[in-house]
Amino acid sequence: MAASIGVRGDYSASDLRSLARRCGDAEQVRRLLAMASILDGGSRGEAAKIGGVTLQIVRDWVIRYNAAGPDGLKSRKAPGKPPILNDAQRQALAAQVEAGPIPAAHGVVRWRLIDLAQWIWDEFGLSISKQSLSREMRALGFRKLSARPRHNGQKADDIADFKKASPPRLAGITRSLPKGTPVELWWQDEARIGQQTKLTRRWAARGTRPSAPRDQRRSSAWIFGAICPAEGKAAGIVMPACNSEAMGMHLEEIAFHVAPGAHAVVILDQAGWHGSNELVVPPNITLMPLPPRCPELNPVENVWQFMRDNWLSNRIFKSYDDIVDHCCFAWNRLVDQPWRIMSIGLRQWAHGF
């Protein structure tokens, strides 16, 4: 027979019943009332009846109560099965996912859960199911996302170097202007919109493959677009071709939207018509080229994606004039939403100078 256990006496039976009346945890209430019965001189069997448990469980409650008082009788979450991966192994998994697979070594060009499970077995000798690994991946902050294209000639340090050098360059432009001249930061790009529209993702029943209309004709137009995210402004024109003449007209449109007395720094890529000798740059604009093959630095790329996803994809254009009408409609919808321009276009590294 197990030795008897004394009950701590710093709480009276009435104290425990008072706590039980205020407690919102039904399980803790049962335990408090069982302890109160024992403190009133009741037997362990009577306490077990009040709690609806066995004598051994009442003994466990007494041990918990003696150790931590009424708080020791709170309901506790069961610890459950210990995780398969420890913190060090999770960090190694995250690093492997970020690095990506080596096709010659791993036999795949992108990680699947089954491939990562095999890597965990090879690396740590641990077997993990795809379901458990999926939970681990989500807990580490990973999601299965669509990748954007990256030019194979892009230099590794170009993006970081441009972000680092941009604030001093913008500050230098500001110093070269008359004192007190406000500076607006604009981003410029062009997008081809044609009858062969892109197909976007859409909600559909699982297991099906939804369809969308796609034209086989090739008429197209070009949207020359520029945004000033800090002010929520945009300036755009629709042209039949991309050349220096069209670019000059777009710069005139941007110059018209720059605030009176302000100066605009227009950041744009190094397309041929952006640096042509025939290009006339208005006096209230300074051009700042992006490094080559780095379109991800330009938030107007995200503007094009937003416009295509919401207004310009999954449709048939009847003619060139129809394309122009839809381009103008989509651009004007964007101009009417300055908060959208700010949300898409603001970049902390660029707007902190």
VOBA-807407 format. One record per residue (C-alpha): y, z, x; residue in one letter; residue number from 1. Coordinates in Angstrom, 2 decimals, padded with zeros to 5 digits. Example, Ala and Ser with C-alpha at 12.3 -4.5 7.8 and 13.67 -1.06 7.14 Angstrom:
! residues 2
(node (-004.50 007.80 012.30) "A" 1)
(node (-001.06 007.14 013.67) "S" 2)
This chain:
! residues 353
(node (000.00 000.00 000.00) "M" 1)
(node (003.45 -000.93 001.33) "A" 2)
(node (005.74 001.93 002.31) "A" 3)
(node (008.47 002.85 -000.15) "S" 4)
(node (012.02 001.65 000.50) "I" 5)
(node (015.13 003.65 -000.22) "G" 6)
(node (018.05 002.08 -002.06) "V" 7)
(node (021.57 002.29 -000.66) "R" 8)
(node (023.75 004.63 -002.68) "G" 9)
(node (027.31 003.38 -002.17) "D" 10)
(node (027.20 001.67 -005.61) "Y" 11)
(node (026.28 003.51 -008.80) "S" 12)
(node (024.27 002.04 -011.66) "A" 13)
(node (027.45 001.75 -013.76) "S" 14)
(node (029.17 -000.09 -010.89) "D" 15)
(node (026.37 -002.66 -010.81) "L" 16)
(node (026.42 -003.11 -014.60) "R" 17)
(node (030.19 -003.60 -014.47) "S" 18)
(node (029.74 -006.29 -011.81) "L" 19)
(node (027.04 -007.91 -013.94) "A" 20)
(node (029.42 -008.19 -016.92) "R" 21)
(node (031.95 -010.08 -014.78) "R" 22)
(node (029.44 -012.23 -012.93) "C" 23)
(node (028.99 -015.89 -013.86) "G" 24)
(node (025.65 -016.28 -012.05) "D" 25)
(node (022.85 -015.56 -014.53) "A" 26)
(node (020.28 -015.06 -011.78) "E" 27)
(node (022.48 -012.55 -009.97) "Q" 28)
(node (023.06 -010.71 -013.27) "V" 29)
(node (019.29 -010.17 -013.66) "R" 30)
(node (019.04 -008.81 -010.13) "R" 31)
(node (022.04 -006.49 -010.59) "L" 32)
(node (020.60 -005.08 -013.81) "L" 33)
(node (017.23 -004.52 -012.11) "A" 34)
(node (018.96 -002.63 -009.28) "M" 35)
(node (020.92 -000.60 -011.84) "A" 36)
(node (017.65 000.38 -013.53) "S" 37)
(node (016.26 001.61 -010.20) "I" 38)
(node (019.43 003.58 -009.46) "L" 39)
(node (019.07 005.24 -012.90) "D" 40)
(node (015.65 006.48 -011.79) "G" 41)
(node (013.56 003.74 -013.36) "G" 42)
(node (010.34 002.56 -011.77) "S" 43)
(node (009.83 -000.65 -009.90) "R" 44)
(node (007.72 -001.91 -012.80) "G" 45)
(node (010.61 -001.38 -015.26) "E" 46)
(node (012.94 -003.24 -012.90) "A" 47)
(node (010.40 -006.09 -012.71) "A" 48)
(node (010.37 -006.32 -016.53) "K" 49)
(node (014.18 -006.48 -016.67) "I" 50)
(node (014.24 -009.18 -013.98) "G" 51)
(node (011.25 -011.07 -015.35) "G" 52)
(node (009.59 -011.15 -011.93) "V" 53)
(node (006.75 -009.56 -009.99) "T" 54)
(node (006.83 -006.23 -008.15) "L" 55)
(node (006.91 -007.96 -004.76) "Q" 56)
(node (010.04 -009.91 -005.72) "I" 57)
(node (011.74 -006.67 -006.82) "V" 58)
(node (010.94 -005.26 -003.37) "R" 59)
(node (012.56 -008.36 -001.80) "D" 60)
(node (015.66 -007.84 -003.99) "W" 61)
(node (015.93 -004.24 -002.77) "V" 62)
(node (015.81 -005.41 000.86) "I" 63)
(node (018.55 -008.00 000.19) "R" 64)
(node (020.64 -005.40 -001.67) "Y" 65)
(node (020.31 -002.86 001.13) "N" 66)
(node (021.39 -005.48 003.68) "A" 67)
(node (024.44 -006.96 001.93) "A" 68)
(node (025.11 -004.99 -001.25) "G" 69)
(node (025.71 -006.92 -004.52) "P" 70)
(node (026.56 -010.07 -002.53) "D" 71)
(node (023.02 -010.06 -001.18) "G" 72)
(node (021.76 -010.66 -004.73) "L" 73)
(node (023.68 -013.92 -005.17) "K" 74)
(node (021.67 -017.06 -005.81) "S" 75)
(node (021.08 -018.95 -002.59) "R" 76)
(node (020.23 -022.57 -002.14) "K" 77)
(node (016.77 -023.13 -000.76) "A" 78)
(node (016.93 -024.40 002.83) "P" 79)
(node (014.58 -027.27 002.04) "G" 80)
(node (012.82 -029.42 004.58) "K" 81)
(node (014.48 -029.48 008.01) "P" 82)
(node (016.13 -032.83 008.87) "P" 83)
(node (014.16 -035.28 010.97) "I" 84)
(node (017.07 -036.10 013.30) "L" 85)
(node (019.16 -033.55 015.16) "N" 86)
(node (022.85 -033.99 016.03) "D" 87)
(node (022.20 -035.55 019.44) "A" 88)
(node (019.79 -038.06 017.94) "Q" 89)
(node (022.30 -038.92 015.20) "R" 90)
(node (024.97 -039.60 017.83) "Q" 91)
(node (022.55 -041.85 019.72) "A" 92)
(node (021.74 -043.70 016.48) "L" 93)
(node (025.45 -044.21 015.72) "A" 94)
(node (026.05 -045.56 019.22) "A" 95)
(node (023.13 -047.97 018.87) "Q" 96)
(node (024.42 -049.25 015.52) "V" 97)
(node (027.91 -049.76 016.93) "E" 98)
(node (026.56 -051.62 019.97) "A" 99)
(node (024.38 -053.91 017.83) "G" 100)
(node (020.97 -055.33 018.71) "P" 101)
(node (020.15 -057.43 021.75) "I" 102)
(node (018.20 -060.40 020.32) "P" 103)
(node (016.05 -060.84 023.43) "A" 104)
(node (015.10 -057.14 023.48) "A" 105)
(node (015.03 -056.19 019.79) "H" 106)
(node (014.04 -059.52 018.26) "G" 107)
(node (016.80 -059.49 015.61) "V" 108)
(node (020.47 -060.49 015.45) "V" 109)
(node (021.51 -057.71 013.04) "R" 110)
(node (020.15 -054.24 012.38) "W" 111)
(node (018.00 -053.65 009.32) "R" 112)
(node (016.79 -050.22 008.31) "L" 113)
(node (013.25 -051.13 009.32) "I" 114)
(node (014.49 -052.18 012.78) "D" 115)
(node (016.43 -048.94 013.24) "L" 116)
(node (013.39 -046.95 012.11) "A" 117)
(node (011.34 -048.72 014.80) "Q" 118)
(node (014.06 -047.98 017.38) "W" 119)
(node (013.97 -044.28 016.43) "I" 120)
(node (010.18 -044.27 016.88) "W" 121)
(node (010.41 -046.02 020.26) "D" 122)
(node (013.27 -043.79 021.45) "E" 123)
(node (012.36 -040.35 020.06) "F" 124)
(node (008.79 -040.67 018.79) "G" 125)
(node (009.93 -039.76 015.24) "L" 126)
(node (008.72 -041.45 012.08) "S" 127)
(node (011.37 -041.84 009.36) "I" 128)
(node (011.26 -043.70 006.05) "S" 129)
(node (013.80 -046.33 005.08) "K" 130)
(node (015.06 -044.09 002.27) "Q" 131)
(node (015.67 -041.13 004.61) "S" 132)
(node (017.24 -043.39 007.23) "L" 133)
(node (019.55 -044.88 004.58) "S" 134)
(node (020.79 -041.38 003.73) "R" 135)
(node (021.33 -040.64 007.42) "E" 136)
(node (023.30 -043.88 007.87) "M" 137)
(node (025.56 -043.10 004.92) "R" 138)
(node (026.10 -039.55 006.15) "A" 139)
(node (027.22 -041.02 009.51) "L" 140)
(node (029.81 -043.14 007.67) "G" 141)
(node (028.05 -046.50 007.91) "F" 142)
(node (027.94 -049.03 005.07) "R" 143)
(node (026.53 -052.56 004.86) "K" 144)
(node (029.70 -054.68 005.02) "L" 145)
(node (030.43 -058.38 005.27) "S" 146)
(node (031.44 -059.38 008.80) "A" 147)
(node (034.53 -061.51 009.46) "R" 148)
(node (034.36 -064.38 011.98) "P" 149)
(node (035.53 -063.79 015.53) "R" 150)
(node (036.33 -066.62 017.90) "H" 151)
(node (033.85 -066.74 020.77) "N" 152)
(node (036.70 -067.38 023.22) "G" 153)
(node (038.58 -064.22 022.29) "Q" 154)
(node (039.24 -062.01 025.30) "K" 155)
(node (038.10 -058.42 024.91) "A" 156)
(node (041.42 -056.77 025.82) "D" 157)
(node (043.86 -059.17 024.13) "D" 158)
(node (044.13 -057.23 020.86) "I" 159)
(node (044.55 -053.83 022.50) "A" 160)
(node (047.06 -055.21 025.02) "D" 161)
(node (049.15 -056.85 022.28) "F" 162)
(node (049.23 -053.68 020.18) "K" 163)
(node (050.31 -051.68 023.23) "K" 164)
(node (053.00 -054.17 024.30) "A" 165)
(node (054.43 -054.89 020.83) "S" 166)
(node (056.63 -051.77 020.37) "P" 167)
(node (058.45 -052.25 023.73) "P" 168)
(node (058.96 -055.97 022.98) "R" 169)
(node (060.35 -055.22 019.52) "L" 170)
(node (062.56 -052.51 020.97) "A" 171)
(node (063.83 -055.03 023.56) "G" 172)
(node (064.68 -057.53 020.83) "I" 173)
(node (066.54 -054.79 018.96) "T" 174)
(node (068.59 -053.94 022.09) "R" 175)
(node (069.54 -057.60 022.57) "S" 176)
(node (071.12 -057.75 019.11) "L" 177)
(node (074.58 -056.43 018.19) "P" 178)
(node (074.51 -052.67 017.85) "K" 179)
(node (073.44 -051.49 014.42) "G" 180)
(node (071.71 -054.75 013.42) "T" 181)
(node (068.71 -053.97 011.17) "P" 182)
(node (065.44 -055.59 012.25) "V" 183)
(node (062.85 -056.82 009.75) "E" 184)
(node (059.27 -057.43 010.89) "L" 185)
(node (057.71 -060.50 009.26) "W" 186)
(node (054.23 -062.01 009.59) "W" 187)
(node (053.62 -065.74 009.06) "Q" 188)
(node (050.56 -067.95 008.57) "D" 189)
(node (049.29 -071.00 006.68) "E" 190)
(node (046.32 -071.44 004.36) "A" 191)
(node (044.70 -074.64 003.13) "R" 192)
(node (043.88 -074.61 -000.58) "I" 193)
(node (041.79 -077.54 -001.77) "G" 194)
(node (039.39 -078.79 -004.35) "Q" 195)
(node (036.46 -077.53 -002.31) "Q" 196)
(node (037.19 -073.89 -003.07) "T" 197)
(node (035.24 -071.00 -001.60) "K" 198)
(node (032.81 -068.99 -003.70) "L" 199)
(node (033.41 -065.25 -003.90) "T" 200)
(node (031.16 -062.30 -004.63) "R" 201)
(node (030.75 -061.37 -008.29) "R" 202)
(node (028.93 -058.76 -010.39) "W" 203)
(node (025.57 -059.97 -011.68) "A" 204)
(node (022.21 -058.59 -012.74) "A" 205)
(node (020.09 -057.39 -009.88) "R" 206)
(node (017.51 -059.95 -008.79) "G" 207)
(node (019.52 -062.94 -010.01) "T" 208)
(node (021.66 -065.40 -008.08) "R" 209)
(node (024.90 -066.11 -009.98) "P" 210)
(node (026.45 -069.57 -009.85) "S" 211)
(node (030.06 -070.71 -009.75) "A" 212)
(node (031.67 -074.18 -010.06) "P" 213)
(node (032.40 -076.07 -006.85) "R" 214)
(node (034.21 -079.40 -006.59) "D" 215)
(node (033.14 -082.15 -004.18) "Q" 216)
(node (036.56 -083.83 -003.91) "R" 217)
(node (038.87 -083.17 -000.98) "R" 218)
(node (042.50 -083.07 -002.17) "S" 219)
(node (044.32 -080.08 -000.72) "S" 220)
(node (047.69 -078.45 -000.12) "A" 221)
(node (048.99 -075.91 002.34) "W" 222)
(node (050.63 -072.58 001.55) "I" 223)
(node (053.10 -071.52 004.23) "F" 224)
(node (053.39 -067.78 003.65) "G" 225)
(node (055.23 -064.91 005.29) "A" 226)
(node (055.45 -061.24 004.34) "I" 227)
(node (057.71 -058.35 005.32) "C" 228)
(node (055.44 -055.36 004.53) "P" 229)
(node (058.04 -052.68 005.26) "A" 230)
(node (060.34 -054.15 002.57) "E" 231)
(node (057.62 -055.52 000.25) "G" 232)
(node (059.12 -059.01 000.52) "K" 233)
(node (057.50 -062.43 000.83) "A" 234)
(node (058.66 -065.99 001.43) "A" 235)
(node (056.46 -069.02 000.90) "G" 236)
(node (056.43 -072.77 000.28) "I" 237)
(node (053.65 -075.20 -000.64) "V" 238)
(node (053.46 -078.38 001.47) "M" 239)
(node (051.15 -081.40 001.63) "P" 240)
(node (050.61 -081.11 005.40) "A" 241)
(node (050.97 -078.78 008.39) "C" 242)
(node (053.55 -080.04 010.89) "N" 243)
(node (056.78 -079.06 012.58) "S" 244)
(node (058.90 -080.35 009.70) "E" 245)
(node (057.05 -078.18 007.18) "A" 246)
(node (057.27 -075.20 009.55) "M" 247)
(node (061.02 -075.68 009.92) "G" 248)
(node (061.43 -075.64 006.14) "M" 249)
(node (059.39 -072.45 005.96) "H" 250)
(node (061.55 -070.75 008.59) "L" 251)
(node (064.60 -071.68 006.52) "E" 252)
(node (062.92 -070.05 003.51) "E" 253)
(node (062.21 -066.89 005.52) "I" 254)
(node (065.81 -066.84 006.81) "A" 255)
(node (067.05 -067.01 003.21) "F" 256)
(node (065.05 -063.87 002.30) "H" 257)
(node (066.19 -061.83 005.30) "V" 258)
(node (068.74 -059.21 004.25) "A" 259)
(node (072.38 -060.09 004.99) "P" 260)
(node (073.33 -058.91 008.47) "G" 261)
(node (069.69 -058.26 009.44) "A" 262)
(node (067.54 -060.04 012.02) "H" 263)
(node (063.91 -061.02 011.48) "A" 264)
(node (061.15 -060.91 014.09) "V" 265)
(node (058.46 -063.32 012.84) "V" 266)
(node (055.00 -062.72 014.32) "I" 267)
(node (052.75 -065.79 014.12) "L" 268)
(node (049.84 -067.48 015.87) "D" 269)
(node (050.11 -070.16 018.56) "Q" 270)
(node (049.50 -073.24 016.42) "A" 271)
(node (051.07 -076.39 017.86) "G" 272)
(node (053.71 -076.72 015.15) "W" 273)
(node (054.83 -073.12 015.77) "H" 274)
(node (056.00 -073.88 019.30) "G" 275)
(node (057.02 -077.52 019.00) "S" 276)
(node (060.23 -078.68 020.66) "N" 277)
(node (061.17 -080.29 017.36) "E" 278)
(node (061.11 -076.92 015.58) "L" 279)
(node (064.54 -075.57 014.66) "V" 280)
(node (064.59 -071.76 014.48) "V" 281)
(node (067.37 -070.23 012.34) "P" 282)
(node (069.75 -067.91 014.24) "P" 283)
(node (068.65 -064.80 012.32) "N" 284)
(node (064.99 -065.24 013.35) "I" 285)
(node (063.12 -064.54 016.60) "T" 286)
(node (059.54 -065.79 016.94) "L" 287)
(node (056.89 -063.57 018.56) "M" 288)
(node (053.53 -065.31 019.18) "P" 289)
(node (050.21 -063.53 018.80) "L" 290)
(node (047.60 -063.76 021.57) "P" 291)
(node (045.28 -066.77 021.19) "P" 292)
(node (042.18 -066.57 019.01) "R" 293)
(node (043.12 -063.20 017.46) "C" 294)
(node (043.73 -063.87 013.75) "P" 295)
(node (042.67 -060.33 012.83) "E" 296)
(node (046.02 -059.12 014.15) "L" 297)
(node (047.83 -061.01 011.39) "N" 298)
(node (047.82 -059.24 007.98) "P" 299)
(node (048.64 -062.53 006.21) "V" 300)
(node (044.96 -063.36 006.77) "E" 301)
(node (044.20 -060.47 004.41) "N" 302)
(node (046.76 -061.84 001.95) "V" 303)
(node (044.90 -065.16 001.84) "W" 304)
(node (041.62 -063.37 001.23) "Q" 305)
(node (043.17 -061.35 -001.61) "F" 306)
(node (044.68 -064.45 -003.23) "M" 307)
(node (041.44 -066.42 -002.98) "R" 308)
(node (039.34 -063.56 -004.33) "D" 309)
(node (041.61 -063.02 -007.33) "N" 310)
(node (043.39 -066.28 -008.21) "W" 311)
(node (042.31 -069.35 -006.22) "L" 312)
(node (038.51 -069.36 -005.94) "S" 313)
(node (035.71 -070.25 -008.37) "N" 314)
(node (037.71 -072.96 -010.13) "R" 315)
(node (038.01 -076.76 -010.35) "I" 316)
(node (041.38 -078.32 -009.52) "F" 317)
(node (042.03 -081.49 -011.49) "K" 318)
(node (044.48 -083.08 -009.04) "S" 319)
(node (046.83 -082.42 -006.14) "Y" 320)
(node (049.58 -081.42 -008.60) "D" 321)
(node (047.15 -078.94 -010.17) "D" 322)
(node (046.49 -077.43 -006.73) "I" 323)
(node (050.23 -077.06 -006.11) "V" 324)
(node (050.75 -075.43 -009.52) "D" 325)
(node (047.99 -072.88 -008.89) "H" 326)
(node (049.25 -072.15 -005.37) "C" 327)
(node (052.75 -071.51 -006.69) "C" 328)
(node (051.38 -069.34 -009.50) "F" 329)
(node (049.28 -067.24 -007.08) "A" 330)
(node (052.12 -066.82 -004.58) "W" 331)
(node (054.61 -065.82 -007.28) "N" 332)
(node (052.10 -063.28 -008.60) "R" 333)
(node (051.98 -061.77 -005.12) "L" 334)
(node (055.78 -061.74 -004.80) "V" 335)
(node (055.96 -059.82 -008.09) "D" 336)
(node (053.80 -057.05 -006.57) "Q" 337)
(node (055.76 -055.61 -003.60) "P" 338)
(node (053.47 -052.58 -003.52) "W" 339)
(node (050.54 -054.95 -002.93) "R" 340)
(node (052.34 -056.58 -000.01) "I" 341)
(node (052.97 -053.13 001.50) "M" 342)
(node (049.37 -052.03 000.96) "S" 343)
(node (047.88 -055.15 002.56) "I" 344)
(node (050.41 -055.76 005.30) "G" 345)
(node (051.53 -052.45 006.79) "L" 346)
(node (050.14 -051.78 010.27) "R" 347)
(node (050.80 -048.44 011.95) "Q" 348)
(node (050.78 -049.91 015.46) "W" 349)
(node (053.39 -052.53 014.50) "A" 350)
(node (055.75 -050.63 012.22) "H" 351)
(node (056.23 -047.56 014.38) "G" 352)
(node (058.70 -049.00 016.86) "F" 353)
